[in-house]
Amino acid sequence: MAIQSAHKIWQQYKTDIVNAKNVHLYTYANVTHITADENVKQITEVTIKNLAGKTHRVRAKHFVLACCSIQNARLLLASNQQAKKGLGNDNDNVGRYFMEHLEIKSAEIHLFKPFHSDLYSWEFGRKARAELAIHPAMQEKHKILNGTASLERLDIANKIKPVIETFNDTDARKSMKQAMEGFDGAAGLQIDPSKGVDAYQLFTRIEQAPNPDSRVTLDVEKDALGVPRAQLHWVLTPAEKRSMRVIYTLIGEQIGKAGLGRVRLMEYLQDEKDDSWPNFTGGGWHHMGTTRMNEDPKQGVVDANCKVHGISNLHIAGASCYATAAAPNPTLTLVALTIRLSDHLKETMKNKA
């Protein structure tokens, strides 16, 4: 989960950041506006506020926006005093192409004989688990999205509420607690894996096809600091559902050829003409897109160096720069992209010194 990953990273590097002589960390300093020069070609300062009513302005030679996919788009769109559509949004790309990892129970495997392994035991976050995936050549051949299928004991999986039903409190900490209690409850039902299991639920994580209609916009309502709230319109396409059908058709064919058992699609996937989604459809807390990378300003918001098109000293870090989502968790990739941006900025500043 992205939330857990970010928390672990902070715990690991907190002391280094706080003690670093070349890093100044300010907490409770919320950026509320980004100001550019007269020609909107360079950022001059950002305005920060806190709930105690204090306001400050920060000036720098380079600015990096690293506030996650929804908030990166929100801040660019809300900084619209000099650019009517928002900063970096001359081509109406800011906020578009919002992507999530679609996560949803999808099928069942019924084996002719119990399978003896603890690779598919439910010990959430405590040990490695195996997942099934489709070879890239087959993905290309069938023109499907990248996705994985995890196996969960069917009798346990049927007792677990979908995360969309548990992660629903306005307090994210309470939602996380509720969700984790469900996972921990499942772990408590785990039996000795040596006894084997003959029925598994197949749970899908699949990338979302980039879709300009899936987007973040500004709401008319403002938050306590006067910034318009973000409004999310998450839109899936027929490609996601078709890809899932093909994935489980291919898995079913291989399971059948090997003489291991049979795969049964859940009802919502059985009708090829039905592109609707059930109410237990959820995401993985992996927000991506909204300031997508593309060398063409008409197709994206940032270039290959994560610099906002048309603005010389504004960069964006994080998964909002992703052009596609792939299937794995995005954290390692976004950290790598951020380190690459850091190296680029250090080299830029060195050359100008």
C-alpha positions as CSV (number, residue, x, y, z in Angstrom):
1,M,0.0,0.0,0.0
2,A,1.3,3.5,-0.9
3,I,0.3,4.9,2.5
4,Q,2.3,2.3,4.4
5,S,5.3,2.7,2.0
6,A,5.4,6.5,2.6
7,H,5.2,6.0,6.3
8,K,8.0,3.5,6.4
9,I,10.2,5.8,4.2
10,W,9.6,8.7,6.6
11,Q,10.4,6.6,9.6
12,Q,13.6,5.4,8.0
13,Y,14.9,8.7,6.9
14,K,13.4,11.1,9.4
15,T,16.5,11.5,11.6
16,D,18.8,12.1,8.5
17,I,16.4,14.8,7.2
18,V,16.0,16.5,10.5
19,N,19.8,16.5,11.2
20,A,20.9,17.4,7.7
21,K,22.8,20.7,7.5
22,N,21.7,21.4,3.9
23,V,17.9,20.7,4.4
24,H,15.5,23.0,6.1
25,L,12.3,21.2,7.0
26,Y,9.2,23.3,7.8
27,T,6.1,21.5,9.1
28,Y,2.5,22.9,9.0
29,A,3.5,25.1,6.1
30,N,0.9,24.6,3.5
31,V,1.5,26.0,0.0
32,T,-1.6,27.9,-1.1
33,H,-0.4,29.7,-4.2
34,I,2.4,29.7,-6.7
35,T,3.4,33.1,-8.2
36,A,5.2,33.6,-11.5
37,D,6.9,36.5,-13.1
38,E,5.0,38.9,-15.4
39,N,5.4,36.7,-18.5
40,V,4.6,33.5,-16.5
41,K,7.9,32.0,-17.6
42,Q,9.5,31.6,-14.2
43,I,8.3,31.1,-10.7
44,T,9.3,33.8,-8.3
45,E,7.7,32.7,-5.0
46,V,5.2,30.5,-3.2
47,T,2.7,31.5,-0.5
48,I,2.5,29.3,2.5
49,K,-0.1,29.4,5.3
50,N,-1.1,27.5,8.4
51,L,-4.3,27.1,10.4
52,A,-3.1,29.6,13.0
53,G,-3.4,32.4,10.5
54,K,0.2,32.9,9.7
55,T,1.3,33.7,6.1
56,H,4.8,33.6,4.6
57,R,6.4,33.8,1.2
58,V,9.2,31.6,0.1
59,R,11.6,32.6,-2.8
60,A,14.1,30.3,-4.5
61,K,15.9,29.7,-7.8
62,H,14.2,26.4,-8.3
63,F,10.9,25.0,-7.1
64,V,9.8,21.3,-6.9
65,L,6.2,20.4,-6.4
66,A,6.0,17.1,-4.7
67,C,2.6,16.9,-3.1
68,C,1.1,13.7,-4.7
69,S,-0.9,13.4,-7.9
70,I,-4.1,15.0,-6.7
71,Q,-2.5,17.9,-4.8
72,N,0.1,18.6,-7.5
73,A,-2.7,19.2,-10.0
74,R,-4.8,21.1,-7.5
75,L,-2.1,23.6,-6.7
76,L,-1.3,24.2,-10.4
77,L,-5.0,24.7,-11.2
78,A,-5.6,26.9,-8.2
79,S,-2.6,29.2,-9.0
80,N,-4.7,30.9,-11.7
81,Q,-4.3,34.6,-11.0
82,Q,-1.8,35.1,-13.7
83,A,-2.7,32.1,-15.9
84,K,-6.5,31.8,-16.2
85,K,-6.4,28.0,-16.7
86,G,-3.7,27.5,-14.0
87,L,0.1,27.2,-14.2
88,G,1.4,24.8,-16.9
89,N,-2.1,24.3,-18.2
90,D,-2.0,26.1,-21.5
91,N,-3.1,22.9,-23.3
92,D,-5.6,21.8,-20.7
93,N,-3.6,18.8,-19.6
94,V,-3.1,19.5,-15.9
95,G,-5.3,17.1,-13.8
96,R,-6.1,14.8,-16.8
97,Y,-5.0,11.2,-17.1
98,F,-5.6,10.4,-13.5
99,M,-4.8,6.7,-13.0
100,E,-5.3,4.2,-10.2
101,H,-4.4,0.6,-9.9
102,L,-7.8,-1.1,-10.3
103,E,-8.0,-3.7,-7.5
104,I,-10.9,-6.1,-7.5
105,K,-11.8,-9.8,-6.9
106,S,-12.3,-11.3,-10.3
107,A,-12.4,-15.1,-10.5
108,E,-11.9,-18.4,-8.7
109,I,-9.5,-21.4,-9.2
110,H,-10.9,-24.8,-8.2
111,L,-8.1,-27.4,-8.1
112,F,-8.6,-31.1,-8.6
113,K,-6.1,-31.7,-5.8
114,P,-5.1,-29.5,-2.8
115,F,-2.0,-27.4,-3.4
116,H,0.6,-27.5,-0.7
117,S,2.4,-24.1,-0.3
118,D,2.6,-21.1,1.9
119,L,3.3,-18.8,-1.0
120,Y,-0.4,-17.9,-1.0
121,S,-1.0,-17.7,2.7
122,W,-2.6,-14.6,4.1
123,E,0.0,-12.9,6.2
124,F,-0.4,-9.3,5.0
125,G,2.8,-7.3,5.0
126,R,4.8,-9.9,6.9
127,K,6.1,-12.2,4.1
128,A,6.5,-12.5,0.4
129,R,3.5,-13.7,-1.6
130,A,3.4,-15.0,-5.1
131,E,1.2,-13.6,-7.9
132,L,0.4,-14.7,-11.4
133,A,1.1,-12.5,-14.4
134,I,0.9,-12.6,-18.2
135,H,4.1,-12.7,-20.2
136,P,4.8,-9.3,-22.0
137,A,4.8,-11.0,-25.4
138,M,1.3,-12.3,-24.7
139,Q,0.2,-8.9,-23.4
140,E,1.3,-7.4,-26.7
141,K,-0.2,-10.2,-28.8
142,H,-3.6,-9.8,-27.2
143,K,-3.3,-6.0,-26.8
144,I,-4.1,-6.0,-23.1
145,L,-3.1,-4.0,-20.1
146,N,-0.5,-5.2,-17.6
147,G,-2.1,-6.8,-14.5
148,T,-1.4,-9.4,-11.9
149,A,-3.6,-12.0,-10.1
150,S,-3.0,-12.8,-6.4
151,L,-4.4,-16.1,-4.9
152,E,-6.3,-16.0,-1.7
153,R,-7.9,-18.9,0.1
154,L,-11.5,-18.8,-1.1
155,D,-13.0,-19.6,2.3
156,I,-11.1,-16.7,3.9
157,A,-11.5,-14.3,1.0
158,N,-15.3,-14.7,1.1
159,K,-15.3,-13.4,4.7
160,I,-13.3,-10.2,3.9
161,K,-15.2,-7.0,3.1
162,P,-13.9,-5.1,0.0
163,V,-11.6,-2.3,1.0
164,I,-14.0,0.2,-0.6
165,E,-16.4,-0.7,2.2
166,T,-13.9,-0.3,5.0
167,F,-11.7,2.6,3.9
168,N,-14.5,5.1,4.1
169,D,-14.0,7.3,7.1
170,T,-13.1,11.0,6.6
171,D,-10.2,10.3,9.1
172,A,-7.7,8.3,7.0
173,R,-6.2,6.9,10.2
174,K,-9.5,5.3,11.2
175,S,-10.0,4.0,7.7
176,M,-6.6,2.4,7.7
177,K,-7.3,0.8,11.1
178,Q,-10.6,-0.6,9.8
179,A,-9.0,-2.0,6.6
180,M,-6.1,-3.5,8.5
181,E,-8.4,-5.1,11.0
182,G,-10.0,-6.9,8.1
183,F,-6.7,-8.2,6.8
184,D,-5.5,-9.2,10.3
185,G,-8.8,-11.0,10.9
186,A,-8.1,-13.0,7.7
187,A,-4.6,-13.9,8.9
188,G,-6.1,-15.2,12.1
189,L,-8.2,-17.7,10.1
190,Q,-5.1,-19.1,8.3
191,I,-4.7,-22.9,8.6
192,D,-1.5,-25.0,8.4
193,P,-0.5,-24.6,4.7
194,S,0.9,-28.2,4.7
195,K,-2.7,-29.4,4.6
196,G,-3.2,-27.8,1.2
197,V,-6.0,-25.7,-0.3
198,D,-8.1,-26.7,-3.3
199,A,-10.0,-23.4,-4.0
200,Y,-8.6,-19.9,-4.3
201,Q,-10.1,-16.5,-5.1
202,L,-8.2,-14.6,-7.8
203,F,-7.8,-10.9,-7.0
204,T,-6.7,-8.5,-9.7
205,R,-4.4,-5.5,-9.7
206,I,-4.3,-4.0,-13.2
207,E,-3.1,-0.7,-14.7
208,Q,-5.6,1.8,-16.0
209,A,-5.5,2.8,-19.6
210,P,-4.5,6.6,-19.8
211,N,-7.8,8.4,-20.2
212,P,-8.0,12.3,-20.5
213,D,-11.6,12.1,-19.1
214,S,-10.3,10.7,-15.8
215,R,-9.2,13.9,-14.2
216,V,-8.8,16.2,-11.2
217,T,-10.6,19.6,-11.3
218,L,-11.3,22.3,-8.8
219,D,-14.4,22.4,-6.7
220,V,-16.3,25.6,-5.9
221,E,-15.9,24.9,-2.2
222,K,-12.6,26.1,-0.6
223,D,-10.7,24.7,2.3
224,A,-9.8,26.4,5.6
225,L,-6.8,28.1,3.9
226,G,-8.9,29.5,1.0
227,V,-7.7,27.0,-1.7
228,P,-10.4,25.4,-3.9
229,R,-10.8,21.8,-3.0
230,A,-9.9,19.0,-5.5
231,Q,-12.7,17.2,-7.3
232,L,-11.9,13.8,-8.7
233,H,-13.6,12.2,-11.7
234,W,-12.2,8.7,-11.9
235,V,-13.2,7.1,-15.2
236,L,-12.4,3.6,-16.4
237,T,-12.6,2.4,-20.0
238,P,-13.7,-0.9,-21.7
239,A,-10.0,-1.7,-22.0
240,E,-9.7,-2.6,-18.3
241,K,-12.5,-5.0,-18.3
242,R,-11.5,-6.6,-21.6
243,S,-8.0,-7.0,-20.4
244,M,-9.2,-8.8,-17.2
245,R,-11.3,-11.2,-19.2
246,V,-8.3,-12.1,-21.4
247,I,-6.0,-12.5,-18.4
248,Y,-8.2,-15.0,-16.8
249,T,-8.9,-16.8,-20.1
250,L,-5.2,-17.3,-20.5
251,I,-4.7,-18.4,-16.9
252,G,-7.7,-20.8,-17.3
253,E,-6.3,-22.3,-20.4
254,Q,-2.9,-23.0,-18.8
255,I,-4.5,-24.4,-15.6
256,G,-6.7,-26.7,-17.8
257,K,-3.8,-27.8,-20.0
258,A,-1.8,-28.7,-17.0
259,G,-4.6,-30.8,-15.6
260,L,-4.7,-28.8,-12.4
261,G,-8.3,-27.6,-12.3
262,R,-10.6,-25.0,-13.7
263,V,-11.0,-21.2,-13.5
264,R,-14.4,-19.6,-13.1
265,L,-15.0,-15.9,-13.9
266,M,-17.1,-13.8,-11.5
267,E,-20.5,-12.8,-12.9
268,Y,-19.6,-9.2,-13.7
269,L,-16.9,-10.4,-16.1
270,Q,-18.9,-13.0,-18.0
271,D,-20.8,-10.8,-20.4
272,E,-18.4,-9.4,-23.0
273,K,-20.9,-6.7,-23.9
274,D,-21.1,-5.4,-20.3
275,D,-18.7,-2.6,-19.5
276,S,-20.2,-1.7,-16.1
277,W,-18.4,-2.3,-12.8
278,P,-19.8,-3.8,-9.5
279,N,-20.0,-1.7,-6.3
280,F,-17.0,-3.5,-4.8
281,T,-14.7,-2.0,-7.4
282,G,-11.7,-0.3,-5.7
283,G,-8.3,1.2,-6.2
284,G,-4.9,0.6,-4.5
285,W,-4.3,4.1,-3.1
286,H,-1.8,4.5,-6.0
287,H,-2.6,7.8,-7.5
288,M,-0.8,8.5,-10.8
289,G,-0.9,10.8,-13.8
290,T,-2.4,14.4,-13.7
291,T,0.9,16.1,-14.7
292,R,2.0,13.4,-17.2
293,M,5.4,13.4,-18.8
294,N,5.6,14.0,-22.6
295,E,8.1,16.0,-24.7
296,D,5.2,17.5,-26.6
297,P,3.5,20.3,-24.5
298,K,0.2,19.5,-26.2
299,Q,0.3,15.9,-24.9
300,G,1.8,16.4,-21.4
301,V,2.6,18.8,-18.5
302,V,6.3,18.0,-17.8
303,D,9.2,17.1,-20.0
304,A,11.7,14.3,-19.6
305,N,13.4,16.2,-16.7
306,C,10.1,16.7,-14.9
307,K,10.1,20.4,-15.7
308,V,6.8,22.0,-16.4
309,H,6.5,23.0,-20.0
310,G,6.9,26.8,-20.5
311,I,8.2,27.5,-17.0
312,S,11.9,27.4,-16.6
313,N,12.3,26.7,-12.8
314,L,9.2,24.7,-11.8
315,H,9.6,20.9,-11.6
316,I,7.3,18.2,-10.4
317,A,8.2,15.0,-8.5
318,G,6.3,11.9,-7.9
319,A,3.8,9.6,-9.6
320,S,1.8,12.5,-11.1
321,C,4.5,12.5,-13.9
322,Y,3.7,8.9,-14.9
323,A,2.5,8.5,-18.5
324,T,1.3,4.9,-17.8
325,A,0.8,3.0,-14.6
326,A,2.1,-0.6,-15.1
327,A,0.9,-3.2,-12.5
328,P,3.4,-3.1,-9.6
329,N,3.3,-0.6,-6.7
330,P,4.5,2.8,-7.9
331,T,6.7,3.8,-4.9
332,L,10.1,2.5,-6.0
333,T,9.7,4.0,-9.5
334,L,8.6,7.4,-8.2
335,V,11.6,7.5,-5.8
336,A,13.9,6.6,-8.7
337,L,12.4,9.4,-10.8
338,T,12.7,11.8,-7.9
339,I,16.4,11.0,-7.4
340,R,16.9,11.4,-11.1
341,L,15.3,14.9,-10.9
342,S,17.5,15.7,-7.9
343,D,20.6,14.8,-9.9
344,H,19.4,16.9,-12.8
345,L,18.8,20.0,-10.6
346,K,22.2,19.6,-8.9
347,E,23.9,19.5,-12.3
348,T,21.8,22.5,-13.5
349,M,22.7,24.6,-10.5
350,K,26.4,23.5,-10.8
351,N,26.6,24.6,-14.4
352,K,25.0,28.0,-13.6
353,A,27.3,28.6,-10.6
